Amino acid sequence: MACRFVGQKQDHECYEAHRSIKRNSDRSSTALKLCSSRSGEPVFQHYRTKLATKVDSWLAPPEFERFLAWQRADKQVHLEISERAYEKGKSTAPRSRYEWAHRELGRVPETGYVNVGYRQDFAEVIDQLAIKRFGRLTVDASRTFQRESCQIEEVDLRANSRLHLTNCYIGTIQPQATVEATIHLTNCWVGVLKFENKGYRHLTIKSGGIHDVQAGDGILVTGDTLIQGTWIPRKQIDNKPSLHALRKVRTFFSKENHSLAAGYFHAAELAIERPNESCTNQAVSRIYDIGCSYGNSPNRALLCFLIVLGAIVLLDALLSAAVLADPSQAVGWQKSLHCIGADPVSCLGFGERILKGLLLAGQLILNPLGVFGGKSLLVLRDTSLLIPFHTLGLIGLLSVAMFFISIRRRFKLD
């Protein structure tokens, strides 16, 4: 058994450990502890954790990493656009609000951020200047703030305010209690989405992602909720997202029969709790997550099924892996699948090979145990082909099962 380690641990220690095992079986458990990673974690467990981390990174959208880098970066606020700042600045050089804001913004560097009070006095000025970097944005009562491709450190929502953002980075969205604000986010990334009692009237989030949520008590959303294609991390990064907050939000949406919205938070909750489960539960949970995002993505299961179907058809067309089980019993169109020539790959036409591949895929995926018929039409011509083809069939069967589970979860009525 070769000794391999992660980090700088010497092979000599592992070699001596194995020698001690051979000399004294009673000391074997102590010696095996030496064959571990630098942190004291068993090597098998270390590689399993490393593989799980790679899978989680593969599932995470690339934009999420860029958003985390922006969220952790130092953001310097260079200007405040508000009535108080205007009254203070116009004393030295009296100007209109637009001229004053335009003059002050000219002094802000390209990477600088601006604190803005989006109220009646400055709404027109802010819209005309098309500011893209905000430190603290306060949307006043009954105002509608709409912007594309901007960066906002913090959004403070007042009574009946409306926020419409597209392709934006947002650090924190904070509604005050009972304000019943309306939010519509499209392909936006949010660091912290806070829920307060009657904080939102309508909540729409399409694409993008949410790093963390904070939830208070009471009715979190009083009106309609639509969450679609939104990424929530499958593991905690900087202790986010909070499991307690995810449960509270999921419980509220489930109680209100917002099954689609609840599904995203429930999937993140299950994935974050996965490392605390047993090995079997972890394996099942990860397959369920990758296959259909815990029932939230029937398209992913359907795509997996189509990939497996194409792989079986392609491999059979290239290798002529399947032959008729009993050519003498073939009737009608089945005779066209019988290969009479010496070369099993080239003796069938293109159409016949595709048909044979589809029949083989259906047989392996939908009837692997002969439930729908004791006699199979096709058999694999060599034992070396059993493992790869039946493995593909098993993956296809799991994809079909997860597809129907996702469909049922989407349309079931509680």
C-alpha positions as CSV (number, residue, x, y, z in Angstrom):
1,M,0.0,0.0,0.0
2,A,1.6,3.3,-1.1
3,C,1.7,6.2,1.3
4,R,0.3,9.5,-0.1
5,F,-0.4,12.6,1.8
6,V,-1.8,16.1,1.3
7,G,0.6,18.8,2.4
8,Q,4.2,18.3,3.6
9,K,3.9,15.1,5.7
10,Q,6.8,12.7,5.2
11,D,6.4,9.3,3.6
12,H,8.7,7.9,6.3
13,E,6.2,8.3,9.0
14,C,3.5,6.4,7.1
15,Y,6.1,3.7,6.2
16,E,6.9,3.2,9.9
17,A,3.2,3.2,10.7
18,H,2.6,0.2,8.4
19,R,5.6,-1.6,9.8
20,S,4.2,-1.2,13.3
21,I,0.9,-2.6,12.1
22,K,2.6,-5.7,10.8
23,R,4.5,-6.2,14.1
24,N,1.7,-5.6,16.5
25,S,-1.9,-5.8,15.5
26,D,-3.0,-4.3,18.8
27,R,-1.4,-1.0,17.9
28,S,-2.9,-0.9,14.5
29,S,-5.5,1.8,15.3
30,T,-2.9,4.1,16.7
31,A,-0.6,3.7,13.7
32,L,-3.4,4.3,11.2
33,K,-3.9,7.7,12.7
34,L,-0.5,8.7,11.4
35,C,-1.8,8.1,7.8
36,S,-3.8,11.3,7.8
37,S,-3.7,14.8,6.4
38,R,-1.9,17.6,8.2
39,S,-5.2,18.7,9.9
40,G,-5.7,15.3,11.5
41,E,-8.5,14.5,9.1
42,P,-8.4,10.9,7.6
43,V,-7.0,10.9,4.0
44,F,-10.2,9.3,2.6
45,Q,-12.3,11.9,4.3
46,H,-10.1,14.6,3.0
47,Y,-10.3,13.6,-0.6
48,R,-14.1,13.1,-0.2
49,T,-14.4,16.6,1.1
50,K,-12.2,17.9,-1.7
51,L,-14.3,16.2,-4.3
52,A,-17.5,17.5,-2.8
53,T,-16.0,21.0,-2.8
54,K,-15.2,20.7,-6.5
55,V,-18.7,19.5,-7.3
56,D,-20.2,22.5,-5.4
57,S,-17.9,24.9,-7.2
58,W,-18.9,23.3,-10.5
59,L,-22.6,23.8,-9.7
60,A,-22.1,27.4,-8.6
61,P,-22.4,30.0,-11.4
62,P,-19.1,31.7,-12.3
63,E,-20.8,35.1,-11.6
64,F,-21.1,34.2,-8.0
65,E,-17.4,34.2,-7.4
66,R,-17.1,37.7,-9.0
67,F,-19.9,38.9,-6.8
68,L,-18.2,37.6,-3.7
69,A,-15.0,39.5,-4.7
70,W,-17.0,42.7,-5.2
71,Q,-18.7,42.2,-1.9
72,R,-15.5,41.8,0.0
73,A,-13.7,44.7,-1.7
74,D,-13.3,48.0,0.1
75,K,-15.8,50.6,-1.2
76,Q,-15.1,54.2,-0.5
77,V,-18.0,56.7,-0.4
78,H,-17.0,60.1,-1.8
79,L,-20.2,62.0,-2.0
80,E,-23.6,62.3,-0.4
81,I,-26.5,63.6,-2.5
82,S,-29.2,64.7,-0.2
83,E,-31.1,67.8,0.9
84,R,-28.8,68.3,3.9
85,A,-25.6,68.1,1.8
86,Y,-27.1,70.4,-0.8
87,E,-28.0,73.0,1.8
88,K,-24.5,72.8,3.2
89,G,-22.8,73.1,-0.2
90,K,-24.8,75.8,-1.9
91,S,-23.9,78.4,0.7
92,T,-20.4,78.8,-0.8
93,A,-21.6,78.6,-4.5
94,P,-25.3,78.9,-5.0
95,R,-26.5,76.5,-7.7
96,S,-29.5,74.5,-8.7
97,R,-29.7,71.0,-7.4
98,Y,-28.7,69.5,-10.8
99,E,-25.7,71.8,-11.2
100,W,-24.6,71.2,-7.7
101,A,-24.9,67.4,-8.0
102,H,-23.2,67.5,-11.4
103,R,-20.3,69.5,-10.0
104,E,-19.8,67.3,-7.0
105,L,-20.0,64.1,-9.0
106,G,-17.2,65.4,-11.2
107,R,-14.9,65.1,-8.2
108,V,-15.8,61.5,-7.5
109,P,-13.3,58.9,-8.9
110,E,-14.5,56.2,-11.2
111,T,-14.3,53.6,-8.4
112,G,-16.0,55.9,-5.9
113,Y,-19.5,55.4,-4.4
114,V,-22.2,57.9,-3.7
115,N,-24.8,58.0,-0.9
116,V,-28.2,58.9,-2.4
117,G,-31.5,59.9,-1.0
118,Y,-33.9,59.1,-3.8
119,R,-36.7,61.5,-3.0
120,Q,-38.7,64.0,-4.9
121,D,-36.1,66.8,-4.7
122,F,-33.3,64.7,-6.3
123,A,-35.0,61.9,-8.3
124,E,-34.8,63.8,-11.6
125,V,-31.2,64.8,-11.0
126,I,-30.1,61.3,-10.1
127,D,-31.9,59.8,-13.2
128,Q,-30.3,62.3,-15.6
129,L,-26.8,61.8,-14.2
130,A,-27.2,58.0,-14.5
131,I,-25.2,57.2,-11.4
132,K,-23.9,53.6,-11.4
133,R,-22.2,53.2,-8.0
134,F,-24.2,53.8,-4.8
135,G,-23.1,53.4,-1.2
136,R,-26.4,53.8,0.6
137,L,-29.5,54.2,-1.5
138,T,-32.6,55.3,0.3
139,V,-35.8,55.0,-1.9
140,D,-38.3,57.4,-0.4
141,A,-42.0,56.7,0.1
142,S,-44.0,55.9,-3.0
143,R,-40.9,56.4,-5.3
144,T,-39.9,54.0,-8.1
145,F,-36.1,53.5,-8.5
146,Q,-35.1,51.7,-11.8
147,R,-31.6,51.1,-12.9
148,E,-29.5,48.6,-15.0
149,S,-25.9,47.5,-14.5
150,C,-25.2,49.3,-11.3
151,Q,-23.6,48.5,-7.9
152,I,-25.3,49.3,-4.7
153,E,-23.8,48.7,-1.2
154,E,-27.1,49.1,0.7
155,V,-30.7,49.7,-0.3
156,D,-33.1,51.2,2.3
157,L,-36.8,50.9,1.3
158,R,-39.5,53.2,2.6
159,A,-43.3,52.9,2.5
160,N,-44.8,51.7,-0.8
161,S,-41.4,52.2,-2.6
162,R,-40.6,50.2,-5.7
163,L,-37.2,48.9,-6.8
164,H,-36.6,47.6,-10.3
165,L,-33.0,46.5,-11.0
166,T,-31.4,44.5,-13.8
167,N,-27.9,43.1,-13.9
168,C,-26.8,44.7,-10.6
169,Y,-24.7,43.9,-7.6
170,I,-26.4,44.7,-4.3
171,G,-24.8,44.3,-0.9
172,T,-28.0,44.5,1.3
173,I,-31.7,45.1,0.7
174,Q,-33.3,46.4,3.9
175,P,-37.0,47.2,4.0
176,Q,-38.4,48.8,7.1
177,A,-41.2,47.0,8.9
178,T,-44.8,47.4,7.4
179,V,-43.5,49.4,4.4
180,E,-44.8,46.8,1.9
181,A,-42.2,47.7,-0.7
182,T,-42.2,46.1,-4.2
183,I,-39.1,44.5,-5.5
184,H,-38.4,43.3,-9.0
185,L,-34.8,41.9,-9.6
186,T,-33.6,40.4,-12.9
187,N,-30.2,38.7,-13.0
188,C,-29.1,40.6,-9.9
189,W,-26.8,39.3,-7.1
190,V,-27.7,40.2,-3.5
191,G,-25.5,39.8,-0.5
192,V,-28.2,39.9,2.2
193,L,-31.9,40.0,1.5
194,K,-33.7,41.0,4.7
195,F,-37.3,40.1,5.5
196,E,-39.3,42.1,7.9
197,N,-43.0,41.9,9.0
198,K,-44.9,43.1,6.0
199,G,-41.7,44.4,4.5
200,Y,-42.6,43.4,0.9
201,R,-45.8,43.7,-1.0
202,H,-44.6,41.9,-4.1
203,L,-41.3,40.1,-4.5
204,T,-39.9,39.0,-7.9
205,I,-36.4,37.6,-8.3
206,K,-35.4,36.1,-11.7
207,S,-32.0,34.6,-12.2
208,G,-29.0,35.9,-10.3
209,G,-28.5,34.8,-6.7
210,I,-28.8,35.5,-3.0
211,H,-25.8,35.0,-0.7
212,D,-27.7,35.3,2.6
213,V,-31.1,36.0,4.1
214,Q,-32.3,37.5,7.4
215,A,-35.8,36.9,8.4
216,G,-37.9,38.5,11.1
217,D,-41.3,37.4,12.4
218,G,-44.8,37.9,11.0
219,I,-45.9,38.1,7.4
220,L,-42.8,38.4,5.3
221,V,-44.5,39.1,1.9
222,T,-48.1,40.3,1.8
223,G,-48.6,39.8,-2.0
224,D,-47.3,37.7,-4.9
225,T,-43.9,36.1,-4.8
226,L,-42.0,34.7,-7.8
227,I,-38.5,33.3,-7.5
228,Q,-37.1,31.7,-10.6
229,G,-33.7,30.4,-11.6
230,T,-32.1,32.0,-8.5
231,W,-28.9,30.6,-7.0
232,I,-28.5,30.2,-3.3
233,P,-25.1,28.8,-2.1
234,R,-25.0,25.1,-1.3
235,K,-22.4,25.6,1.4
236,Q,-21.8,28.3,4.0
237,I,-19.2,30.9,3.0
238,D,-18.3,33.3,5.8
239,N,-21.0,31.6,7.8
240,K,-23.6,32.6,5.2
241,P,-26.3,31.7,4.5
242,S,-27.9,31.3,7.9
243,L,-29.7,28.0,8.3
244,H,-32.1,29.4,10.8
245,A,-33.1,32.2,8.4
246,L,-33.4,29.8,5.5
247,R,-35.8,27.7,7.6
248,K,-37.9,30.7,8.6
249,V,-38.3,31.9,5.0
250,R,-39.0,28.4,3.7
251,T,-41.5,27.8,6.4
252,F,-43.3,31.0,5.6
253,F,-43.5,30.4,1.8
254,S,-44.6,26.8,2.4
255,K,-47.4,27.9,4.7
256,E,-48.5,30.4,2.1
257,N,-48.4,27.7,-0.6
258,H,-45.6,29.5,-2.5
259,S,-44.0,26.1,-3.4
260,L,-41.7,27.4,-6.1
261,A,-40.2,30.1,-3.8
262,A,-40.0,27.7,-0.8
263,G,-38.2,25.1,-3.0
264,Y,-35.1,27.2,-3.6
265,F,-34.6,27.9,0.2
266,H,-35.3,24.3,1.0
267,A,-32.7,23.1,-1.5
268,A,-30.1,25.3,0.0
269,E,-31.0,24.2,3.5
270,L,-30.7,20.5,2.7
271,A,-27.4,21.0,0.9
272,I,-25.8,23.0,3.8
273,E,-26.9,20.3,6.3
274,R,-25.5,17.5,4.1
275,P,-22.0,17.3,5.7
276,N,-23.6,16.3,9.0
277,E,-25.4,13.3,7.4
278,S,-24.2,9.8,7.1
279,C,-22.2,8.7,4.0
280,T,-25.3,7.1,2.5
281,N,-27.5,10.1,3.1
282,Q,-24.8,12.4,1.7
283,A,-24.6,10.3,-1.5
284,V,-28.3,10.3,-2.0
285,S,-28.6,14.0,-1.2
286,R,-25.8,14.9,-3.7
287,I,-27.3,12.8,-6.5
288,Y,-30.7,14.4,-5.8
289,D,-29.1,17.8,-5.9
290,I,-27.1,17.3,-9.1
291,G,-29.9,15.5,-10.8
292,C,-32.8,18.0,-10.3
293,S,-31.8,20.5,-7.6
294,Y,-34.0,18.7,-5.0
295,G,-37.0,18.7,-7.3
296,N,-36.7,22.4,-8.4
297,S,-35.2,21.7,-11.9
298,P,-37.0,19.1,-14.1
299,N,-35.0,20.5,-17.0
300,R,-31.8,19.3,-15.5
301,A,-33.1,15.8,-15.1
302,L,-34.5,15.8,-18.6
303,L,-31.1,17.0,-20.0
304,C,-29.3,14.2,-18.1
305,F,-31.7,11.7,-19.6
306,L,-31.1,13.0,-23.2
307,I,-27.4,12.9,-22.7
308,V,-27.5,9.3,-21.5
309,L,-29.9,8.4,-24.4
310,G,-27.5,10.0,-26.9
311,A,-24.5,8.2,-25.3
312,I,-26.1,4.8,-25.6
313,V,-27.2,5.3,-29.2
314,L,-23.7,6.6,-30.2
315,L,-21.8,3.8,-28.5
316,D,-24.1,1.2,-30.0
317,A,-23.7,2.7,-33.5
318,L,-19.9,2.8,-33.2
319,L,-19.4,-0.6,-31.5
320,S,-22.6,-2.5,-32.6
321,A,-22.9,-3.5,-29.0
322,A,-26.3,-5.1,-29.2
323,V,-27.6,-8.0,-31.3
324,L,-30.9,-9.7,-31.6
325,A,-31.5,-12.2,-28.7
326,D,-33.1,-14.7,-31.0
327,P,-32.8,-13.9,-34.8
328,S,-34.9,-16.9,-35.7
329,Q,-37.9,-15.3,-33.9
330,A,-37.6,-11.9,-35.5
331,V,-40.6,-10.8,-37.5
332,G,-41.4,-7.7,-39.6
333,W,-39.2,-4.7,-39.0
334,Q,-37.2,-6.7,-36.4
335,K,-35.5,-8.6,-39.3
336,S,-33.8,-5.3,-40.4
337,L,-31.8,-5.3,-37.1
338,H,-30.2,-8.7,-37.8
339,C,-26.7,-8.4,-39.0
340,I,-25.7,-11.0,-41.6
341,G,-22.4,-9.6,-42.8
342,A,-19.0,-10.4,-41.2
343,D,-18.5,-6.9,-39.8
344,P,-21.1,-6.2,-37.1
345,V,-20.4,-2.4,-37.3
346,S,-20.8,-1.8,-41.0
347,C,-23.3,-4.4,-42.1
348,L,-26.3,-2.3,-40.9
349,G,-27.4,0.9,-42.4
350,F,-27.4,4.3,-40.6
351,G,-31.2,4.2,-39.9
352,E,-31.1,0.6,-38.6
353,R,-28.2,1.4,-36.2
354,I,-30.0,4.4,-34.8
355,L,-33.2,2.4,-34.4
356,K,-31.2,-0.4,-32.7
357,G,-29.5,2.1,-30.4
358,L,-32.9,3.7,-29.4
359,L,-34.3,0.2,-28.6
360,L,-31.3,-0.7,-26.6
361,A,-31.5,2.6,-24.6
362,G,-35.2,2.1,-23.9
363,Q,-34.5,-1.5,-22.8
364,L,-31.6,-0.5,-20.5
365,I,-33.3,2.6,-19.0
366,L,-37.0,1.7,-18.8
367,N,-36.9,-2.1,-18.5
368,P,-33.5,-3.1,-16.9
369,L,-35.0,-5.9,-14.8
370,G,-37.5,-7.2,-17.4
371,V,-40.5,-5.9,-15.5
372,F,-42.4,-5.1,-18.7
373,G,-41.5,-8.3,-20.4
374,G,-39.5,-11.4,-19.5
375,K,-37.9,-11.7,-23.0
376,S,-35.6,-9.0,-24.3
377,L,-35.4,-8.2,-27.9
378,L,-31.7,-7.2,-27.8
379,V,-28.7,-8.5,-25.8
380,L,-25.2,-7.2,-25.5
381,R,-22.8,-9.3,-27.6
382,D,-19.9,-9.2,-25.2
383,T,-19.6,-9.4,-21.4
384,S,-17.1,-6.5,-21.4
385,L,-20.0,-4.2,-22.5
386,L,-22.2,-5.0,-19.5
387,I,-20.8,-2.6,-17.0
388,P,-20.6,0.6,-19.1
389,F,-24.0,0.1,-20.8
390,H,-25.9,-0.9,-17.6
391,T,-24.2,2.0,-15.7
392,L,-25.6,4.4,-18.4
393,G,-29.0,2.6,-18.1
394,L,-29.0,3.1,-14.3
395,I,-28.1,6.9,-14.7
396,G,-30.9,7.2,-17.3
397,L,-33.4,5.5,-14.9
398,L,-32.5,7.8,-12.1
399,S,-32.9,10.8,-14.4
400,V,-36.4,9.6,-15.4
401,A,-37.3,9.1,-11.7
402,M,-36.0,12.6,-10.7
403,F,-37.9,14.2,-13.7
404,F,-41.2,12.8,-12.5
405,I,-40.4,13.7,-8.9
406,S,-39.8,17.3,-10.0
407,I,-42.9,17.4,-12.1
408,R,-45.0,16.1,-9.2
409,R,-43.4,18.5,-6.8
410,R,-44.1,21.4,-9.1
411,F,-47.8,20.7,-9.7
412,K,-48.9,19.0,-6.5
413,L,-51.6,20.7,-4.5
414,D,-51.1,20.8,-0.7
